[in-house]
Amino acid sequence: MTPAAAELSLLRSKTAQQLRDRGYDERYVQGYVESFVEGFFEGTAKSVLTVLDQRGIEVSDTTREHVATCRDIETLTPWLTRVGTADSADEIFLEA
């Protein structure tokens, strides 16, 4: 497990435990945690696209959709790392 995946897993479990400690039932806890994680993925993908846009790098509709729908922390983290130095949108997908 990478550090990013471990951190997300820890955040999920800590958030869930805090809600349980406050007396929330398990259905609520699971719904809250899943919504939180979905927001994390959406925010990270949006960050990648925003940096590309602000740097004036053209992003195709296909690439935009690919990034926006990614729900894998192991994939999003390297993209976010590379987006600041990439000369094209395709470069964020290249492995170092």
C-alpha positions, 0 to 999 in steps of 0.5 A, a space after each residue: 500500500 502506498 503512503 497515499 492509500 494508507 493515509 486515505 484508509 486511515 482517514 476513512 477509519 478515523 472519520 468512521 470511528 469518530 462518528 460511531 463514538 458520537 452515537 451515529 448508526 452504521 448506515 449513517 457512518 458508511 454513507 458519510 464516509 463514502 460521500 467524504 471519499 467521493 468528494 476527495 476524489 472529485 476534489 483531487 481530479 478537479 485540482 489536476 484539471 484546474 492546474 492544467 487549465 491555469 497553465 494554459 495546457 489544452 485538455 481534450 474532452 476525453 482526457 478531461 472525462 478520464 481525469 474527472 472520473 478517476 476514483 483511484 488514489 494510486 492513479 490520482 496522486 502521481 497525476 497531481 504531482 506531475 501536473 505542475 511540470 507537464 508540458 501537455 495533458 498527456 504527460 501527466 499519464 506518463 510513468 516516471 
